[in-house]
């Protein structure tokens, strides 16, 4: 009985030591896992910060390009409006000339009508020419803007 009790006490001592070792290993593993988790969280935060920085930089580049294109478009619009005003002035001048011609004509009705048709055709041709120049200026501004947007998107 004493031998059995001694053996039992010895086994309990070994079991207690093994349990303490296991608990120590578990604590060590938990500490290592926690350190790894913190390291991964820091790496993730650094990656998030870098992505945010790049996104903000890209947004600023796009905004600058958009602003530049808006300015160019406004300049093209202003130029087109000026050309349109100039064509209106030219048309008014043609109309004044026509009225003057109508008042001064002493030739036959057929001659007067022929001169009037010529004046109107010239005025219409001038108007169409200015409208084509205006459209070409608008098309060029849009093309330039699209090219700059494409280049900005590539960058």
Residue frames as a rotation matrix with the C-alpha (Angstrom) as fourth column:
UNK 1
0.575 0.818 0.000 0.00
0.818 -0.575 0.000 0.00
0.000 0.000 -1.000 0.00
UNK 2
0.461 -0.470 -0.753 2.80
0.121 -0.807 0.578 2.40
-0.879 -0.358 -0.315 0.86
UNK 3
-0.634 -0.710 0.307 4.57
0.364 0.076 0.928 1.56
-0.682 0.700 0.210 -2.38
UNK 4
-0.161 0.681 0.714 1.35
0.977 0.008 0.213 2.17
0.140 0.732 -0.667 -4.28
UNK 5
0.786 0.450 -0.424 0.86
0.542 -0.832 0.121 5.51
-0.298 -0.325 -0.898 -2.51
UNK 6
-0.005 -0.874 -0.486 4.45
0.086 -0.485 0.870 6.52
-0.996 -0.037 0.078 -3.24
UNK 7
-0.684 -0.215 0.697 4.00
0.661 0.221 0.717 5.59
-0.308 0.951 -0.009 -6.87
UNK 8
0.306 0.896 0.321 0.77
0.943 -0.331 0.024 7.55
0.128 0.295 -0.947 -6.98
UNK 9
0.652 -0.132 -0.746 2.44
0.267 -0.881 0.390 10.62
-0.709 -0.453 -0.540 -5.41
UNK 10
-0.462 -0.887 -0.001 5.25
0.229 -0.120 0.966 10.33
-0.857 0.446 0.258 -7.94
UNK 11
-0.468 0.368 0.804 2.77
0.883 0.155 0.443 10.18
0.039 0.917 -0.397 -10.85
UNK 12
0.654 0.733 -0.187 0.84
0.749 -0.663 0.018 13.14
-0.111 -0.152 -0.982 -9.48
UNK 13
0.250 -0.674 -0.695 4.12
0.118 -0.691 0.713 15.11
-0.961 -0.260 -0.093 -9.30
UNK 14
-0.736 -0.521 0.432 4.97
0.438 0.121 0.891 14.21
-0.516 0.845 0.139 -12.89
UNK 15
-0.039 0.831 0.554 1.44
0.987 -0.054 0.150 15.09
0.155 0.553 -0.819 -14.01
UNK 16
0.707 0.271 -0.653 1.66
0.483 -0.859 0.166 18.44
-0.516 -0.433 -0.739 -12.22
UNK 17
-0.239 -0.881 -0.408 5.03
0.058 -0.433 0.900 19.22
-0.969 0.191 0.155 -13.86
UNK 18
-0.708 0.024 0.706 3.71
0.686 0.260 0.679 18.21
-0.168 0.965 -0.200 -17.29
UNK 19
0.381 0.920 0.091 0.63
0.925 -0.378 -0.046 20.35
-0.008 0.101 -0.995 -16.77
UNK 20
0.507 -0.255 -0.823 2.78
0.191 -0.898 0.396 23.37
-0.840 -0.358 -0.407 -15.85
UNK 21
-0.638 -0.766 0.075 4.98
0.189 -0.062 0.980 22.82
-0.746 0.640 0.184 -18.90
UNK 22
-0.390 0.585 0.711 1.92
0.919 0.196 0.343 22.56
0.061 0.787 -0.614 -21.14
UNK 23
0.665 0.647 -0.373 0.48
0.690 -0.724 -0.025 25.74
-0.286 -0.241 -0.927 -19.65
UNK 24
0.082 -0.729 -0.680 3.81
0.025 -0.681 0.732 27.51
-0.996 -0.077 -0.038 -20.19
UNK 25
-0.795 -0.346 0.499 3.95
0.454 0.206 0.867 26.35
-0.403 0.915 -0.007 -23.81
UNK 26
0.080 0.920 0.383 0.36
0.994 -0.103 0.040 27.50
0.076 0.377 -0.923 -24.31
UNK 27
0.645 0.109 -0.756 1.19
0.352 -0.921 0.168 30.95
-0.678 -0.374 -0.632 -22.90
UNK 28
-0.406 -0.881 -0.241 4.25
0.036 -0.279 0.960 31.16
-0.913 0.381 0.146 -25.15
UNK 29
-0.651 0.234 0.722 2.18
0.753 0.316 0.577 30.16
-0.093 0.920 -0.382 -28.21
UNK 30
0.466 0.883 -0.062 -0.52
0.878 -0.470 -0.090 32.68
-0.109 -0.012 -0.994 -27.33
UNK 31
0.357 -0.417 -0.836 2.06
0.100 -0.873 0.477 35.44
-0.929 -0.254 -0.270 -26.91
UNK 32
-0.736 -0.654 0.177 3.62
0.203 0.038 0.979 34.57
-0.646 0.756 0.105 -30.29
UNK 33
-0.292 0.723 0.626 0.19
0.954 0.168 0.250 34.52
0.076 0.670 -0.738 -31.95
UNK 34
0.654 0.536 -0.534 -0.68
0.619 -0.785 -0.030 37.90
-0.436 -0.311 -0.845 -30.42
UNK 35
-0.106 -0.782 -0.614 2.64
-0.031 -0.614 0.789 39.39
-0.994 0.103 0.041 -31.64
UNK 36
-0.807 -0.154 0.570 2.01
0.514 0.291 0.807 38.01
-0.290 0.944 -0.156 -35.14
UNK 37
0.176 0.960 0.216 -1.51
0.984 -0.167 -0.062 39.46
-0.024 0.223 -0.974 -35.10
UNK 38
0.563 -0.011 -0.827 -0.23
0.268 -0.943 0.195 42.91
-0.782 -0.332 -0.528 -34.08
UNK 39
-0.536 -0.831 -0.148 2.46
0.041 -0.201 0.979 42.77
-0.843 0.518 0.142 -36.79
UNK 40
-0.613 0.387 0.689 -0.11
0.790 0.310 0.529 41.87
-0.009 0.868 -0.496 -39.44
UNK 41
0.501 0.827 -0.254 -2.42
0.826 -0.545 -0.144 44.63
-0.257 -0.137 -0.957 -38.24
UNK 42
0.192 -0.517 -0.834 0.40
0.002 -0.850 0.527 47.17
-0.981 -0.103 -0.162 -38.54
UNK 43
-0.827 -0.488 0.278 1.24
0.237 0.147 0.960 45.93
-0.510 0.860 -0.006 -42.05
UNK 44
-0.180 0.858 0.481 -2.43
0.983 0.137 0.125 46.12
0.041 0.496 -0.868 -43.03
UNK 45
0.612 0.406 -0.678 -2.71
0.516 -0.855 -0.046 49.67
-0.599 -0.322 -0.733 -41.69
UNK 46
-0.295 -0.805 -0.515 0.44
-0.079 -0.517 0.852 50.69
-0.952 0.292 0.088 -43.58
UNK 47
-0.805 0.054 0.590 -1.00
0.568 0.356 0.742 49.20
-0.170 0.933 -0.317 -46.79
UNK 48
0.264 0.964 0.032 -4.32
0.959 -0.259 -0.112 50.99
-0.100 0.060 -0.993 -46.21
UNK 49
0.397 -0.180 -0.900 -2.51
0.207 -0.938 0.279 54.29
-0.894 -0.297 -0.335 -45.61
UNK 50
-0.693 -0.717 -0.081 -0.47
0.032 -0.143 0.989 53.91
-0.720 0.683 0.122 -48.82
UNK 51
-0.528 0.582 0.619 -3.57
0.848 0.329 0.415 53.03
0.038 0.744 -0.667 -50.86
UNK 52
0.518 0.736 -0.435 -5.41
0.767 -0.625 -0.145 56.05
-0.379 -0.259 -0.889 -49.44
UNK 53
0.006 -0.625 -0.781 -2.47
0.000 -0.781 0.625 58.31
-1.000 -0.003 -0.004 -50.24
UNK 54
-0.885 -0.354 0.302 -2.30
0.259 0.166 0.952 57.05
-0.387 0.920 -0.055 -53.84
UNK 55
-0.137 0.925 0.355 -6.06
0.990 0.113 0.086 57.39
0.040 0.363 -0.931 -54.26
UNK 56
0.547 0.311 -0.777 -5.97
0.471 -0.882 -0.021 60.97
-0.692 -0.355 -0.629 -52.99
UNK 57
-0.417 -0.789 -0.452 -3.09
-0.076 -0.465 0.882 61.77
-0.906 0.402 0.134 -55.32
UNK 58
-0.795 0.187 0.577 -4.94
0.601 0.373 0.707 60.28
-0.083 0.909 -0.409 -58.29
UNK 59
0.276 0.958 -0.084 -8.10
0.947 -0.285 -0.148 62.20
-0.166 -0.038 -0.985 -57.39
UNK 60
0.292 -0.241 -0.925 -6.12
0.130 -0.949 0.288 65.44
-0.947 -0.205 -0.246 -57.23
UNK 61
-0.787 -0.617 0.022 -4.57
0.060 -0.041 0.997 64.72
-0.614 0.786 0.069 -60.65
UNK 62
-0.459 0.705 0.540 -7.98
0.885 0.311 0.346 64.01
0.076 0.637 -0.767 -62.17
UNK 63
0.500 0.666 -0.554 -9.42
0.724 -0.672 -0.155 67.20
-0.476 -0.323 -0.818 -60.64
UNK 64
-0.135 -0.634 -0.762 -6.53
-0.062 -0.762 0.645 69.26
-0.989 0.134 0.064 -62.01
UNK 65
-0.913 -0.174 0.369 -7.01
0.319 0.259 0.912 67.77
-0.254 0.950 -0.181 -65.47
UNK 66
-0.056 0.978 0.199 -10.76
0.998 0.056 0.005 68.35
-0.006 0.199 -0.980 -65.32
UNK 67
0.435 0.176 -0.883 -10.24
0.402 -0.915 0.016 71.95
-0.805 -0.362 -0.469 -64.28
UNK 68
-0.565 -0.734 -0.376 -7.74
-0.095 -0.395 0.914 72.50
-0.819 0.552 0.154 -67.09
UNK 69
-0.780 0.327 0.533 -10.14
0.626 0.405 0.667 71.01
0.002 0.854 -0.520 -69.62
UNK 70
0.296 0.921 -0.255 -12.97
0.910 -0.352 -0.217 73.18
-0.289 -0.168 -0.942 -68.37
UNK 71
0.110 -0.339 -0.934 -10.80
0.038 -0.938 0.345 76.27
-0.993 -0.074 -0.091 -68.82
UNK 72
-0.881 -0.472 0.038 -9.88
0.025 0.035 0.999 75.23
-0.473 0.881 -0.019 -72.37
UNK 73
-0.413 0.815 0.406 -13.51
0.909 0.345 0.232 74.52
0.049 0.465 -0.884 -73.17
UNK 74
0.432 0.576 -0.694 -14.54
0.631 -0.743 -0.223 77.92
-0.644 -0.342 -0.684 -71.82
UNK 75
-0.343 -0.638 -0.689 -11.88
-0.166 -0.681 0.713 79.61
-0.924 0.359 0.128 -73.94
UNK 76
-0.926 0.036 0.376 -13.12
0.361 0.376 0.854 77.74
-0.110 0.926 -0.361 -77.02
UNK 77
0.018 1.000 -0.005 -16.70
0.992 -0.019 -0.126 78.73
-0.126 -0.003 -0.992 -76.21
UNK 78
0.276 0.025 -0.961 -15.69
0.261 -0.964 0.050 82.37
-0.925 -0.265 -0.272 -75.76
UNK 79
-0.729 -0.615 -0.300 -13.82
-0.158 -0.275 0.948 82.33
-0.665 0.739 0.104 -79.05
UNK 80
-0.710 0.535 0.458 -16.76
0.702 0.484 0.523 80.69
0.058 0.693 -0.719 -80.81
UNK 81
0.298 0.849 -0.437 -19.16
0.848 -0.445 -0.287 83.26
-0.438 -0.286 -0.852 -79.34
UNK 82
-0.064 -0.411 -0.909 -16.88
-0.076 -0.907 0.415 86.07
-0.995 0.096 0.027 -80.53
UNK 83
-0.951 -0.285 0.116 -16.77
0.066 0.178 0.982 84.58
-0.301 0.942 -0.150 -84.02
UNK 84
-0.311 0.922 0.233 -20.53
0.950 0.299 0.084 84.24
0.008 0.247 -0.969 -83.98
UNK 85
0.361 0.389 -0.848 -20.89
0.469 -0.861 -0.196 87.89
-0.806 -0.327 -0.493 -82.93
UNK 86
-0.524 -0.635 -0.567 -18.52
-0.234 -0.533 0.813 88.89
-0.819 0.559 0.131 -85.73
UNK 87
-0.872 0.261 0.413 -20.58
0.489 0.459 0.742 86.90
0.004 0.849 -0.528 -88.22
UNK 88
0.141 0.958 -0.249 -23.71
0.937 -0.211 -0.279 88.67
-0.320 -0.193 -0.928 -86.93
UNK 89
0.102 -0.200 -0.974 -22.01
0.002 -0.980 0.201 92.02
-0.995 -0.023 -0.099 -87.52
UNK 90
-0.885 -0.459 -0.083 -21.00
-0.105 0.022 0.994 90.92
-0.454 0.888 -0.068 -91.02
UNK 91
-0.523 0.774 0.357 -24.56
0.852 0.464 0.242 89.79
0.021 0.431 -0.902 -91.70
UNK 92
0.357 0.635 -0.685 -25.94
0.636 -0.702 -0.319 93.11
-0.684 -0.322 -0.655 -90.46
UNK 93
-0.339 -0.566 -0.752 -23.49
-0.238 -0.721 0.650 94.92
-0.910 0.399 0.110 -92.72
UNK 94
-0.952 0.027 0.306 -24.64
0.287 0.435 0.853 92.83
-0.110 0.900 -0.422 -95.67
UNK 95
-0.078 0.997 0.006 -28.26
0.986 0.078 -0.146 93.57
-0.146 -0.005 -0.989 -94.82
UNK 96
0.243 0.095 -0.965 -27.52
0.221 -0.974 -0.040 97.30
-0.945 -0.204 -0.257 -94.61
UNK 97
-0.749 -0.579 -0.321 -25.74
-0.218 -0.242 0.945 97.13
-0.625 0.778 0.055 -97.93
UNK 98
-0.705 0.565 0.430 -28.70
0.709 0.560 0.428 95.31
0.001 0.606 -0.795 -99.43
UNK 99
0.282 0.848 -0.449 -31.10
0.810 -0.461 -0.361 97.96
-0.514 -0.262 -0.817 -98.14
UNK 100
-0.078 -0.404 -0.912 -28.89
-0.157 -0.898 0.411 100.69
-0.985 0.175 0.007 -99.55
UNK 101
-0.946 -0.299 0.125 -28.75
0.045 0.259 0.965 98.91
-0.320 0.919 -0.231 -102.88
UNK 102
-0.311 0.914 0.260 -32.49
0.942 0.333 -0.043 98.52
-0.126 0.232 -0.965 -102.92
UNK 103
0.405 0.465 -0.787 -32.90
0.455 -0.849 -0.268 102.24
-0.793 -0.250 -0.555 -102.36
UNK 104
-0.168 -0.614 -0.771 -30.37
-0.383 -0.680 0.625 103.21
-0.908 0.401 -0.121 -104.98
UNK 105
-0.645 -0.146 0.750 -31.33
0.491 0.673 0.553 100.79
-0.585 0.726 -0.362 -107.71
UNK 106
-0.100 0.604 -0.791 -32.72
-0.585 -0.679 -0.444 102.47
-0.805 0.418 0.421 -110.75
UNK 107
-0.880 -0.268 -0.393 -32.25
-0.476 0.501 0.723 99.52
0.004 0.823 -0.568 -113.01
UNK 108
-0.120 0.871 -0.475 -34.97
-0.603 0.316 0.732 97.17
0.789 0.375 0.487 -114.00
UNK 109
0.556 0.456 0.695 -36.68
-0.831 0.326 0.451 94.92
-0.021 -0.828 0.560 -111.53
UNK 110
0.941 -0.212 -0.265 -34.82
0.143 0.956 -0.257 91.86
0.308 0.204 0.929 -112.85
UNK 111
0.044 -0.982 0.181 -31.40
0.102 -0.176 -0.979 93.51
0.994 0.062 0.093 -112.32
UNK 112
-0.090 -0.020 0.996 -32.32
-0.871 -0.483 -0.088 94.55
0.483 -0.875 0.026 -108.78
UNK 113
0.833 0.457 0.311 -33.51
-0.550 0.743 0.382 91.03
-0.056 -0.489 0.870 -107.90
UNK 114
0.693 -0.650 -0.311 -30.30
0.322 0.666 -0.672 89.52
0.644 0.366 0.671 -109.27
UNK 115
-0.240 -0.790 0.564 -28.15
-0.261 -0.508 -0.821 91.88
0.935 -0.344 -0.084 -107.17
UNK 116
0.224 0.417 0.881 -30.24
-0.957 -0.079 0.281 91.10
0.187 -0.905 0.381 -104.10
UNK 117
0.981 0.132 -0.140 -29.83
-0.120 0.988 0.092 87.34
0.151 -0.073 0.986 -104.60
UNK 118
0.274 -0.957 -0.096 -26.06
0.284 0.176 -0.942 87.80
0.919 0.231 0.320 -104.96
UNK 119
-0.271 -0.352 0.896 -25.86
-0.655 -0.614 -0.440 89.81
0.705 -0.706 -0.064 -101.74
UNK 120
0.563 0.564 0.603 -27.95
-0.826 0.395 0.402 87.27
-0.012 -0.725 0.689 -99.82
UNK 121
0.886 -0.288 -0.363 -25.87
0.165 0.928 -0.334 84.37
0.433 0.236 0.870 -101.14
UNK 122
-0.088 -0.969 0.229 -22.68
0.026 -0.232 -0.972 86.15
0.996 -0.079 0.046 -100.08
UNK 123
-0.118 0.114 0.987 -24.11
-0.917 -0.394 -0.064 86.83
0.381 -0.912 0.151 -96.63
UNK 124
0.855 0.483 0.188 -25.27
-0.518 0.803 0.295 83.21
-0.008 -0.349 0.937 -96.26
UNK 125
0.599 -0.718 -0.354 -21.89
0.289 0.606 -0.741 81.91
0.747 0.341 0.571 -97.42
UNK 126
-0.315 -0.708 0.632 -20.16
-0.394 -0.508 -0.766 84.16
0.864 -0.490 -0.119 -94.87
UNK 127
0.250 0.501 0.829 -22.51
-0.965 0.053 0.259 82.92
0.086 -0.864 0.496 -92.16
UNK 128
0.976 0.128 -0.177 -21.93
-0.134 0.991 -0.023 79.25
0.172 0.046 0.984 -93.07
UNK 129
0.223 -0.971 -0.090 -18.18
0.145 0.124 -0.982 79.78
0.964 0.206 0.168 -93.20
UNK 130
-0.352 -0.333 0.875 -18.18
-0.728 -0.490 -0.479 81.29
0.588 -0.806 -0.070 -89.72
UNK 131
0.597 0.624 0.505 -20.41
-0.800 0.506 0.322 78.49
-0.054 -0.596 0.801 -88.41
UNK 132
0.825 -0.368 -0.429 -18.00
0.161 0.881 -0.445 75.88
0.542 0.298 0.786 -89.82
UNK 133
-0.211 -0.931 0.298 -15.06
-0.121 -0.278 -0.953 77.68
0.970 -0.237 -0.054 -88.18
UNK 134
-0.047 0.298 0.953 -17.00
-0.970 -0.241 0.028 77.74
0.238 -0.924 0.300 -84.91
UNK 135
0.909 0.414 0.040 -17.75
-0.414 0.892 0.182 74.00
0.040 -0.182 0.983 -85.14
UNK 136
0.463 -0.821 -0.334 -14.10
0.233 0.476 -0.848 73.25
0.855 0.315 0.412 -85.97
UNK 137
-0.371 -0.587 0.720 -12.98
-0.542 -0.492 -0.681 75.23
0.754 -0.643 -0.136 -82.92
UNK 138
0.352 0.577 0.737 -15.46
-0.935 0.246 0.254 73.34
-0.035 -0.779 0.626 -80.72
UNK 139
0.946 0.002 -0.323 -14.36
-0.080 0.970 -0.229 69.96
0.313 0.243 0.918 -82.15
UNK 140
0.074 -0.997 -0.030 -10.69
0.040 0.033 -0.999 70.79
0.996 0.073 0.042 -81.57
UNK 141
-0.276 -0.124 0.953 -11.37
-0.865 -0.399 -0.302 71.79
0.418 -0.908 0.002 -77.96
UNK 142
0.705 0.588 0.396 -13.28
-0.696 0.680 0.229 68.54
-0.134 -0.437 0.889 -77.31
UNK 143
0.768 -0.479 -0.425 -10.55
0.114 0.756 -0.645 66.47
0.630 0.447 0.635 -79.00
UNK 144
-0.230 -0.893 0.388 -7.82
-0.295 -0.316 -0.902 68.17
0.927 -0.321 -0.191 -76.96
UNK 145
-0.014 0.312 0.950 -9.81
-0.994 -0.108 0.020 67.62
0.109 -0.944 0.311 -73.78
UNK 146
0.925 0.381 0.002 -10.36
-0.380 0.923 0.058 63.94
0.020 -0.054 0.998 -74.53
UNK 147
0.413 -0.854 -0.315 -6.67
0.133 0.399 -0.907 63.43
0.901 0.333 0.279 -75.28
UNK 148
-0.397 -0.579 0.713 -5.69
-0.604 -0.420 -0.677 65.05
0.691 -0.699 -0.183 -71.99
UNK 149
0.369 0.590 0.717 -8.21
-0.922 0.329 0.204 62.94
-0.115 -0.737 0.666 -70.07
UNK 150
0.926 -0.064 -0.371 -6.92
-0.066 0.942 -0.328 59.77
0.371 0.328 0.869 -71.77
UNK 151
0.007 -1.000 -0.009 -3.35
0.006 0.009 -1.000 60.71
1.000 0.007 0.006 -70.92
UNK 152
-0.282 -0.046 0.958 -4.30
-0.890 -0.361 -0.279 61.54
0.359 -0.931 0.061 -67.34
UNK 153
0.738 0.610 0.287 -6.08
-0.671 0.708 0.221 58.19
-0.069 -0.355 0.932 -67.03
UNK 154
0.657 -0.576 -0.485 -3.00
0.138 0.726 -0.674 56.37
0.741 0.376 0.557 -68.33
UNK 155
-0.356 -0.818 0.452 -0.82
-0.340 -0.337 -0.878 58.11
0.870 -0.466 -0.159 -65.78
